[in-house]
């Protein structure tokens, strides 16, 4: 079964567009590998967390910043297909 990526974001902070952009990047890169990307408006202010199931891929508060798409793609690849090349995103 293909995984679903969840992006939980703070709508009060205006992070919907950032989340949608990240979802687009992931769906474009992992076209055949993902079931989908789910955008989840958070009840918690300032939240921006990317998960695969129960696995936290990125937590903005933990890392102290937003991720670059390249970083998220590499982290997701490492979970779903570690041998896969991401081309320019691996450089």
N, C-alpha and C positions, 0 to 999 in steps of 0.2 A: 504494500500500500504506500502510495506517495505521501510525503509529509505536507502539512499545512504550516506556513509561517504565520505567526501572529505578531502584529505591530500594535502595541498599546500606546496611545499617545494622549497628551493633554489637549483637549479641544479649547479650553480657556486660554491656553498659551498660544493658540493659533498654529498648532503643529500638524494639522490635517494635510496641508499641501506637502510638507516635508515627508510625512508618512506615505502619502500616495506616490510621491516621486520614488521613494525607496521601494515600494511595492512594484512599481513599473520596472525598475532596475532589476529586481529579483526575478520577476516573471519573464523578462526578456532574456536574462542569462540562463535561467533554469527552466526553460519552456517545457521540456519533456520530463523533468524530475520532480516537479511540485504539483500537489493537488490544487493548491491555491495560496493566496496571501489574504489574510483577514485583517482588516483595520478595526481596532477596538477603541472607541472613545473611553478614556479613563475617568474614573470618579476622583482620582488622586491628582492633585495639582502638581505640575512639573514632571509627570511620568512620561518616559519614552523607553519602552522595553521591547526588545525583539526576542521571540522565543520560537522554538520548535518543540511542540508538546510541552513538557515540563522543563526542558533545557533552556536556560537563559543564554542567548547568544550575545546580547548587548543590553546593558542597563546604563542609561545616561547618567544617573546619579552615582553609580558605582565607578564609572569611568571618568566622570567629571567633564564630559563633552559629548557632542553628537558624533556618530560614526561617519566615516566616509563610505560610500557604496562599495568601494574596493575591499575595505576591511570586512564588511558584512558578508560580501560574496565569498571571501576566503573562509570565513568562519562557518558559513552554511555549507560550503563545499566540503570542508573538513568533516562535517557530520553526515552528509548524505552520500558523498562519493569522493573520498580522500585522494584517489588516484587521478581524478579529472584535472585537466589543465584548464585554466581560466584565461589563457592567452595573455593579453596585455594587462589584465588585472593581477597576474602573478608576478609582474615585474616590480 
